[in-house]
């Protein structure tokens, strides 16, 4: 089991974790080798400035599982837009 730490601001205590799953178009198995490695790098680089903590990231050949923690002031729809752009 994974233990998540509570996060604090001056007025809040929170733990917002989301499990996101993306698939490739037509579930084509293209997430291998250098493509997978670069995808992981891009996701970490993109998440960092927005204070999105990637707790777990796993790539299959045709899908990505992402467990991330973020501030409640960020809407999940915004997070998905940020990460997929």
VMD Tcl script that builds the backbone (N, CA, C; Angstrom):
set m [mol new atoms 255]
animate dup $m
set s [atomselect $m all]
$s set {name element resname resid chain x y z} {
  {N N UNK 1 A 0.836 -1.189 0.000}
  {CA C UNK 1 A 0.000 0.000 0.000}
  {C C UNK 1 A 0.871 1.239 0.000}
  {N N UNK 2 A 0.346 2.273 -0.621}
  {CA C UNK 2 A 1.065 3.529 -0.706}
  {C C UNK 2 A 0.471 4.499 0.313}
  {N N UNK 3 A 1.316 5.130 1.104}
  {CA C UNK 3 A 0.871 6.089 2.108}
  {C C UNK 3 A 1.074 7.483 1.546}
  {N N UNK 4 A -0.004 8.234 1.454}
  {CA C UNK 4 A 0.064 9.599 0.945}
  {C C UNK 4 A 0.171 10.563 2.120}
  {N N UNK 5 A 1.027 11.539 1.983}
  {CA C UNK 5 A 1.185 12.550 3.014}
  {C C UNK 5 A 0.135 13.639 2.826}
  {N N UNK 6 A -0.381 14.114 3.927}
  {CA C UNK 6 A -1.303 15.243 3.855}
  {C C UNK 6 A -0.502 16.491 3.506}
  {N N UNK 7 A -1.068 17.318 2.689}
  {CA C UNK 7 A -0.418 18.565 2.299}
  {C C UNK 7 A -1.149 19.710 2.989}
  {N N UNK 8 A -0.420 20.736 3.281}
  {CA C UNK 8 A -0.998 21.842 4.043}
  {C C UNK 8 A -0.709 23.184 3.373}
  {N N UNK 9 A -1.702 24.064 3.481}
  {CA C UNK 9 A -1.505 25.469 3.159}
  {C C UNK 9 A -1.895 26.232 4.412}
  {N N UNK 10 A -1.922 27.535 4.337}
  {CA C UNK 10 A -2.266 28.305 5.541}
  {C C UNK 10 A -3.714 28.086 5.986}
  {N N UNK 11 A -4.594 27.668 5.054}
  {CA C UNK 11 A -6.003 27.491 5.398}
  {C C UNK 11 A -6.547 26.095 5.108}
  {N N UNK 12 A -5.742 25.214 4.548}
  {CA C UNK 12 A -6.247 23.909 4.122}
  {C C UNK 12 A -5.327 22.768 4.523}
  {N N UNK 13 A -5.939 21.624 4.697}
  {CA C UNK 13 A -5.212 20.364 4.783}
  {C C UNK 13 A -5.876 19.465 3.758}
  {N N UNK 14 A -5.089 18.879 2.851}
  {CA C UNK 14 A -5.710 18.130 1.766}
  {C C UNK 14 A -4.835 16.977 1.300}
  {N N UNK 15 A -5.464 16.073 0.593}
  {CA C UNK 15 A -4.790 14.982 -0.100}
  {C C UNK 15 A -5.635 14.652 -1.322}
  {N N UNK 16 A -5.319 15.259 -2.441}
  {CA C UNK 16 A -6.058 15.041 -3.684}
  {C C UNK 16 A -5.198 14.196 -4.618}
  {N N UNK 17 A -5.578 12.954 -4.791}
  {CA C UNK 17 A -4.858 12.044 -5.679}
  {C C UNK 17 A -5.795 11.575 -6.779}
  {N N UNK 18 A -5.274 11.487 -7.975}
  {CA C UNK 18 A -6.077 11.056 -9.121}
  {C C UNK 18 A -5.341 9.962 -9.877}
  {N N UNK 19 A -6.092 8.992 -10.345}
  {CA C UNK 19 A -5.550 7.929 -11.193}
  {C C UNK 19 A -6.038 8.225 -12.605}
  {N N UNK 20 A -5.103 8.564 -13.483}
  {CA C UNK 20 A -5.439 8.901 -14.859}
  {C C UNK 20 A -4.929 7.800 -15.784}
  {N N UNK 21 A -5.716 7.470 -16.788}
  {CA C UNK 21 A -5.316 6.455 -17.760}
  {C C UNK 21 A -5.572 7.013 -19.152}
  {N N UNK 22 A -4.537 6.941 -20.007}
  {CA C UNK 22 A -4.667 7.342 -21.405}
  {C C UNK 22 A -4.328 6.157 -22.273}
  {N N UNK 23 A -4.974 6.085 -23.426}
  {CA C UNK 23 A -4.629 5.048 -24.398}
  {C C UNK 23 A -4.224 5.720 -25.709}
  {N N UNK 24 A -3.473 4.995 -26.496}
  {CA C UNK 24 A -3.096 5.505 -27.808}
  {C C UNK 24 A -4.283 5.344 -28.752}
  {N N UNK 25 A -4.284 6.100 -29.811}
  {CA C UNK 25 A -5.359 6.007 -30.787}
  {C C UNK 25 A -5.382 4.600 -31.380}
  {N N UNK 26 A -6.548 4.018 -31.412}
  {CA C UNK 26 A -6.762 2.647 -31.888}
  {C C UNK 26 A -5.949 1.623 -31.100}
  {N N UNK 27 A -5.485 2.019 -29.899}
  {CA C UNK 27 A -4.689 1.154 -29.008}
  {C C UNK 27 A -3.465 0.572 -29.719}
  {N N UNK 28 A -2.876 1.381 -30.583}
  {CA C UNK 28 A -1.668 0.934 -31.288}
  {C C UNK 28 A -0.513 0.833 -30.293}
  {N N UNK 29 A 0.237 -0.254 -30.324}
  {CA C UNK 29 A 1.324 -0.480 -29.356}
  {C C UNK 29 A 2.605 0.278 -29.724}
  {N N UNK 30 A 2.602 1.591 -29.511}
  {CA C UNK 30 A 3.752 2.411 -29.912}
  {C C UNK 30 A 4.579 2.933 -28.735}
  {N N UNK 31 A 4.133 2.714 -27.512}
  {CA C UNK 31 A 4.838 3.259 -26.353}
  {C C UNK 31 A 5.917 2.288 -25.875}
  {N N UNK 32 A 6.955 2.160 -26.666}
  {CA C UNK 32 A 8.067 1.278 -26.332}
  {C C UNK 32 A 9.374 2.014 -26.571}
  {N N UNK 33 A 10.431 1.522 -25.976}
  {CA C UNK 33 A 11.771 2.043 -26.226}
  {C C UNK 33 A 11.932 3.528 -25.985}
  {N N UNK 34 A 12.474 4.218 -26.985}
  {CA C UNK 34 A 12.750 5.648 -26.860}
  {C C UNK 34 A 11.479 6.487 -26.743}
  {N N UNK 35 A 10.404 6.042 -27.371}
  {CA C UNK 35 A 9.135 6.781 -27.283}
  {C C UNK 35 A 8.633 6.772 -25.841}
  {N N UNK 36 A 8.683 5.620 -25.202}
  {CA C UNK 36 A 8.250 5.511 -23.802}
  {C C UNK 36 A 9.139 6.362 -22.899}
  {N N UNK 37 A 10.448 6.281 -23.103}
  {CA C UNK 37 A 11.384 7.050 -22.286}
  {C C UNK 37 A 11.134 8.548 -22.419}
  {N N UNK 38 A 10.939 9.018 -23.638}
  {CA C UNK 38 A 10.705 10.454 -23.867}
  {C C UNK 38 A 9.362 10.885 -23.301}
  {N N UNK 39 A 8.343 10.044 -23.414}
  {CA C UNK 39 A 7.025 10.359 -22.851}
  {C C UNK 39 A 7.122 10.568 -21.345}
  {N N UNK 40 A 7.836 9.691 -20.662}
  {CA C UNK 40 A 8.011 9.816 -19.208}
  {C C UNK 40 A 8.720 11.126 -18.867}
  {N N UNK 41 A 9.785 11.449 -19.607}
  {CA C UNK 41 A 10.505 12.705 -19.381}
  {C C UNK 41 A 9.594 13.905 -19.566}
  {N N UNK 42 A 8.803 13.903 -20.629}
  {CA C UNK 42 A 7.915 15.035 -20.922}
  {C C UNK 42 A 6.862 15.191 -19.826}
  {N N UNK 43 A 6.289 14.096 -19.357}
  {CA C UNK 43 A 5.269 14.190 -18.317}
  {C C UNK 43 A 5.837 14.778 -17.023}
  {N N UNK 44 A 7.028 14.344 -16.624}
  {CA C UNK 44 A 7.643 14.902 -15.414}
  {C C UNK 44 A 8.000 16.377 -15.608}
  {N N UNK 45 A 8.538 16.729 -16.762}
  {CA C UNK 45 A 8.894 18.123 -17.033}
  {C C UNK 45 A 7.665 19.029 -17.063}
  {N N UNK 46 A 6.575 18.533 -17.613}
  {CA C UNK 46 A 5.348 19.318 -17.723}
  {C C UNK 46 A 4.675 19.490 -16.370}
  {N N UNK 47 A 4.713 18.470 -15.535}
  {CA C UNK 47 A 4.026 18.511 -14.239}
  {C C UNK 47 A 4.728 19.404 -13.226}
  {N N UNK 48 A 6.021 19.473 -13.298}
  {CA C UNK 48 A 6.812 20.179 -12.292}
  {C C UNK 48 A 6.422 21.646 -12.070}
  {N N UNK 49 A 6.312 22.486 -13.083}
  {CA C UNK 49 A 5.985 23.898 -12.841}
  {C C UNK 49 A 4.592 24.126 -12.244}
  {N N UNK 50 A 3.699 23.177 -12.417}
  {CA C UNK 50 A 2.336 23.316 -11.909}
  {C C UNK 50 A 2.157 22.654 -10.545}
  {N N UNK 51 A 3.254 22.192 -9.944}
  {CA C UNK 51 A 3.235 21.515 -8.652}
  {C C UNK 51 A 2.320 20.297 -8.653}
  {N N UNK 52 A 2.341 19.573 -9.756}
  {CA C UNK 52 A 1.642 18.298 -9.867}
  {C C UNK 52 A 2.674 17.231 -9.531}
  {N N UNK 53 A 2.442 16.504 -8.446}
  {CA C UNK 53 A 3.383 15.469 -8.033}
  {C C UNK 53 A 2.973 14.140 -8.651}
  {N N UNK 54 A 3.833 13.579 -9.459}
  {CA C UNK 54 A 3.572 12.273 -10.062}
  {C C UNK 54 A 4.064 11.219 -9.078}
  {N N UNK 55 A 3.124 10.503 -8.472}
  {CA C UNK 55 A 3.468 9.486 -7.491}
  {C C UNK 55 A 3.872 8.182 -8.177}
  {N N UNK 56 A 3.128 7.785 -9.185}
  {CA C UNK 56 A 3.423 6.561 -9.927}
  {C C UNK 56 A 3.125 6.799 -11.394}
  {N N UNK 57 A 4.002 6.303 -12.248}
  {CA C UNK 57 A 3.818 6.420 -13.689}
  {C C UNK 57 A 4.248 5.111 -14.328}
  {N N UNK 58 A 3.322 4.451 -15.019}
  {CA C UNK 58 A 3.633 3.198 -15.692}
  {C C UNK 58 A 3.115 3.253 -17.116}
  {N N UNK 59 A 3.933 2.812 -18.035}
  {CA C UNK 59 A 3.561 2.780 -19.445}
  {C C UNK 59 A 3.414 1.344 -19.905}
  {N N UNK 60 A 2.297 1.046 -20.537}
  {CA C UNK 60 A 2.150 -0.192 -21.280}
  {C C UNK 60 A 2.478 0.129 -22.722}
  {N N UNK 61 A 2.382 -0.829 -23.593}
  {CA C UNK 61 A 2.696 -0.546 -24.994}
  {C C UNK 61 A 1.631 0.321 -25.652}
  {N N UNK 62 A 0.408 0.326 -25.086}
  {CA C UNK 62 A -0.680 1.098 -25.693}
  {C C UNK 62 A -1.439 1.971 -24.697}
  {N N UNK 63 A -0.924 2.130 -23.477}
  {CA C UNK 63 A -1.609 2.976 -22.501}
  {C C UNK 63 A -0.640 3.467 -21.426}
  {N N UNK 64 A -1.081 4.494 -20.692}
  {CA C UNK 64 A -0.297 5.088 -19.613}
  {C C UNK 64 A -1.171 5.157 -18.373}
  {N N UNK 65 A -0.639 4.711 -17.235}
  {CA C UNK 65 A -1.295 4.869 -15.940}
  {C C UNK 65 A -0.511 5.912 -15.162}
  {N N UNK 66 A -1.223 6.871 -14.598}
  {CA C UNK 66 A -0.573 7.958 -13.886}
  {C C UNK 66 A -1.324 8.206 -12.586}
  {N N UNK 67 A -0.628 8.111 -11.460}
  {CA C UNK 67 A -1.202 8.467 -10.164}
  {C C UNK 67 A -0.534 9.759 -9.745}
  {N N UNK 68 A -1.324 10.821 -9.613}
  {CA C UNK 68 A -0.735 12.117 -9.295}
  {C C UNK 68 A -1.478 12.783 -8.149}
  {N N UNK 69 A -0.757 13.637 -7.438}
  {CA C UNK 69 A -1.304 14.425 -6.341}
  {C C UNK 69 A -1.186 15.892 -6.725}
  {N N UNK 70 A -2.206 16.649 -6.365}
  {CA C UNK 70 A -2.188 18.058 -6.724}
  {C C UNK 70 A -3.018 18.878 -5.755}
  {N N UNK 71 A -2.872 20.167 -5.866}
  {CA C UNK 71 A -3.610 21.098 -5.020}
  {C C UNK 71 A -5.084 21.122 -5.427}
  {N N UNK 72 A -5.988 21.286 -4.457}
  {CA C UNK 72 A -7.413 21.348 -4.806}
  {C C UNK 72 A -7.791 22.574 -5.637}
  {N N UNK 73 A -6.897 23.564 -5.714}
  {CA C UNK 73 A -7.213 24.736 -6.534}
  {C C UNK 73 A -7.056 24.452 -8.029}
  {N N UNK 74 A -6.413 23.339 -8.376}
  {CA C UNK 74 A -6.286 22.928 -9.776}
  {C C UNK 74 A -7.428 21.970 -10.121}
  {N N UNK 75 A -8.198 22.304 -11.122}
  {CA C UNK 75 A -9.270 21.411 -11.575}
  {C C UNK 75 A -8.654 20.236 -12.319}
  {N N UNK 76 A -9.220 19.057 -12.156}
  {CA C UNK 76 A -8.670 17.881 -12.815}
  {C C UNK 76 A -8.730 18.031 -14.334}
  {N N UNK 77 A -9.734 18.695 -14.846}
  {CA C UNK 77 A -9.806 18.915 -16.300}
  {C C UNK 77 A -8.632 19.761 -16.775}
  {N N UNK 78 A -8.227 20.721 -15.967}
  {CA C UNK 78 A -7.066 21.563 -16.299}
  {C C UNK 78 A -5.774 20.736 -16.264}
  {N N UNK 79 A -5.662 19.866 -15.277}
  {CA C UNK 79 A -4.479 19.017 -15.148}
  {C C UNK 79 A -4.340 18.103 -16.356}
  {N N UNK 80 A -5.435 17.488 -16.783}
  {CA C UNK 80 A -5.404 16.612 -17.949}
  {C C UNK 80 A -5.007 17.410 -19.188}
  {N N UNK 81 A -5.547 18.610 -19.331}
  {CA C UNK 81 A -5.179 19.467 -20.468}
  {C C UNK 81 A -3.693 19.802 -20.433}
  {N N UNK 82 A -3.169 20.131 -19.257}
  {CA C UNK 82 A -1.749 20.459 -19.113}
  {C C UNK 82 A -0.886 19.269 -19.499}
  {N N UNK 83 A -1.202 18.112 -18.963}
  {CA C UNK 83 A -0.361 16.935 -19.200}
  {C C UNK 83 A -0.453 16.410 -20.621}
  {N N UNK 84 A -1.607 16.528 -21.242}
  {CA C UNK 84 A -1.751 16.004 -22.593}
  {C C UNK 84 A -1.284 16.996 -23.665}
  {N N UNK 85 A -1.085 18.249 -23.282}
  {CA C UNK 85 A -0.625 19.223 -24.272}
  {C C UNK 85 A 0.855 19.090 -24.390}
}
mol reanalyze $m
mol bondsrecalc $m
mol representation Tube
mol addrep $m
